[in-house]
Amino acid sequence: MQSFVARLAARVLGGQAPIVIGLDPRLDALPLRLLPGATPADRIVAFYREVMPVLARHAPAVKPNIAFFECFGAGGYGAYEQVCELARRRDLLVVGDVKRGDIGSTAEAYAEGHFPHADAVTLHPYLGGDSVAPFLKACHPQRGGRGVFVLVRTSNPGARDFQDLMVGGEPLCDVVARAVTRWAGELPEAEGYSPVGAVVGATWPQELARLRALLPKSWLLLPGVGAQGGKVQDLAAAFDRRGLGALVNQSRGVMQCFRPEADDWLDRIDAAAATFAAECRAVCSGGRTATP
């Protein structure tokens, strides 16, 4: 099987928009007529069973945020596993938004637990290189060809509390970006990109060109478009001339674009995803058609 980055690049070069749809299920935002009275886990799975064929028409990947599943306990985690499987059945790449990061032996357990369900996962690097290393092993083509996205510059306002701290004359987020580039250089590439990617918030467009330059071999996962204030048109610096190099994430703007009592909720998701895809395709290609 091709690696995560090879499959992602092939899909974008083939004409799919460089987007990932965030899956953050909230019970108060689900359609009211969808399995009323059922357990939260069953309602969540039923919702995404209907939605996945629609998303697969517009996006190469989805990003389930495990927090919105784990809050429902064991049943919620089971729903996370089922939703990942539903996505894969539709040939969608799965980015598990799990934000793991712990000492070596614990990181090994996390990697062993999460990669069976996701093609790539999000990581935080605060504990250092040994907390990331077990995940990087799974990125080798011979070990599964998975991908990771390491938190570098997060989209929330509180990112400044630590990520702006000066270390050796540069902000901490730049120090982390340089570490990500070192890790990226240790793994095989596909279309010029390593399986070691970086999370860079779309809410910091003024910093995007600098971080892109520090992360030349990394796919950038760009959260924060829509409800958090990020704008698609500000993200052109993240992409190369072929339209590769970044995945723009949107969650609420697509998946919560309807009123729960509405009957046409699936059509509204379809339209919102199509609009988001068109906006990102235009920005990543500069109006050109991306070609290999």
N, C-alpha and C positions, 0 to 999 in steps of 0.2 A: 504494500500500500504506500502511496505517496505521503510525504510528510505534510504536516499541517500547513507550513508556509508555502510549500509547492502547490497544494490544492487551492489555498487562498489566492495566490498569485494567478493561477490558471483561470480562476473564476472571474477575477477582475479584468484580466487581459481579454477574457472571452466576452466582456460586455456587461457583467453584473456591476452594480454600484458598490463602491467600497464602504458598505455600511454594515453595522451589526445592530440588531434590535434587542434592547434590554428587556428581560422578562422579570418583572418585579410584581408578582401577584398581590393584590390587596382585595380583601373580600368585599369592601364597600365600593369597589370599582368594577366588580364582575357583573355581567348581565343578570338582572333579577330573575329572569325566567329560566336561567340555566341551572337545573337540578336544585330548585329551592328545597331546603330542609336536609340536603345531603351534608356530609362532613366537609369541612374546609378543604381537605386534601382531595376529595373526590370532585368538588366543584372546580378546583384549580386545574386538575388533570383534564376534566371535561372541556374547560375553556380552551386550553392549549391544543387539545385534540382537534377542535374546530379551527383554530387560528393557524396552526403550522402550515397547512397547504397554501394559505394566503401569503404568509411571510416568505415561503419558499419561492414564490413568483418574483420577489423583489430583492431579497437579501441573500448573501452567501453564508451568513452566520447569525446566530442568536447568542445572547449572553444572559443566562439565568443567574440571578443574584440569590445565592443560597440563603441569605438572611431571611428573605420573604417566604421561604419554605421551612426553614428550621424553627421559626417561631411557632409552628404548629406541631412541634414535637416529632415523634417517630413517624407519624403519618405524613407530616410535611416533608421529612427527608425522603420518604418513599415516593412522594409526589415529585420531588426534584429528580430522582432517578428516572421516573416514568417520563417526565417532560424532556429530559435529555434524550431518552430513547425515541420519543415521538419526533424530535427534531432530526435525529440521525436517520430515521426511516424516510424522511423527506430530503435526505442528502444535504441537510444544513450542517455546517460546522458549528460546534458547540464550544463557546468560551465560558468556562465555569468561573463565575465571579465569586471566588471563595476567599481571596485575600489572605492566604496562609503565609506563615513565616515563623519558624521555631528552630530550636537546636537540631543538629543533624539527625539523631535517631527519630525524633518526633516528626521532622520534615519528611523522612523516609516513609513513615506511616501515612502522613497526609498524602504524599504523592501516590502511594500504593492505593489509597482509598478513593482518590478523586480522578485519576486519569482513566480508569475504566469507563467513566461517564462523560468525560469532556476531552475535546481535542486539544484544548489549551486552558490554562488557568491563570488567574491573577495572583501575584505574590507581593508581600512587602519585605523590604530588605534590611529592616532595622537591626536584625540580629547578625547580619554579616554574611559573607560568602558561604559559610558552611550550612546556613539555613536555606540557601538557594540551590546548592550543589545537587541534592537528591532529585530535584525537579529537572535540572539540566541534563542529568543522565538519561531521563526519559525522552529528551529532545533529540538524542542521537537517532539517526535513521534505523540503526540496527536494534534500538531499544524501544521503538514505537513511534518515533518521529513526531512527538508532541510539541507544543509550543507553550511559552510563558509570556506574561506581560507583567513587568516589574513596576511597582508604583514609583514614579519619578517626580511628577508634578501633579498633585491631585486637584480636582475641580472645585473643592469646597473653599469657602472664605478662610477657614482656619488653617489652610495649608501654609499660610505665611508664618504661623507660630514657630515652626521648626524648619520648614523647607527653605526659608529665606536666611537662616542663620549663616554667617560667613565662616567658612572653613578653609584655611589656607588661601584666603583672598578671593574665594568664590562662594556663591550660595550652595548650601547643602544639596539642593536638588541637582546642581551641576556635578557635584562630586558623585552622587548616585548615578547620574547619567553616564559618567566616564566608566564607572564600574560595570554598568550594563553593557557598554560597548566592549569592554574587555571580555566579558562572558560571551557576548555575541560572536566575538572573533574566534572562539574556541570550537565552534560548531559549523557543520556544513551549511552552505547557503542555497537558496533557491531564488532565481531571478535577482540576485544581489542582496538578498535579505536573509538574516539569521532567524532561527526560531525563538531567539531571545528578544522579545519586544518590550515596549515601555508604555506605561499609562501616563499620558500628558493631557491635562484638562483643557477642554475647548474654551474654558472660561478665562484663559490667560493668553489670548492671541498675540499680545505684544512680546511674549517670551517664546513663541513657537519656533521662529526661525533659528534662534540661538540653540534651542534644544534639539531641533532637527539636525543641525550641524554637528552637535555632540553625539548624536545617535544615528550615524549614517547607514548602519546595517540593520537597524531595528524597525519593525512595523510599530507604528504608534497607534495605541488605542486611545481615542479622543472622546471621553465622556463629557457631559455638561451642556450639550445642545438642547435648546428648548426651555424646559422648566427652570433650569439653573442659569439661564441667560446667555449661553454660548450660541454663536451664529455660524451656520455652515459657510457663509461667504467669507469668513475670516480665517479659514483653515487651508487655503491654497498652498501655503509654505510647507505643509506636511507631506505633500505628494511629489513624486518625481515626474519626469516628462511623460511617462507611460501611464500615469494615474495610479501607480503602486506606492506602497509605503505607509499607508494609514487606513484605519477603520474608524469611521465616525459612528458614535453610538447615540441612539435616542431611545428612550424608554417610554415615559409618560405621553410624549407627544404623539406616539403611534398607538400604544396599547391602552391608553386611557382617553382616547379622542371622542368618546361617546358617553351619553348619559346611561346609567345602569338600566333605566326603564325602557330604553330605546329597543325597537325590534330590528333595526337595520345596523346593529353594532358591527357585524362582520364586514359589511360593505364599507362602513366608515374606516375600519382598520385598513382595509384594502386600499382605499383612496389615500389615507394618510401615509401608508408605507410607500405607495407609488410616488407621492409628492416628495417625500424625504429622499427617496432613491434618485429622483430626477435632479434635485438640488445638489446632491453630493456628486453625481456623475458630471454635472456641468462644472463644478468647482475643481474636481480632481483632474479633469482633462483640459481645463481652460477653454472649453468649447470644442475641443478636438475629439475625435474618436480614438480611444486608447488602442494601441496595437502592440503586439509582441516586439 
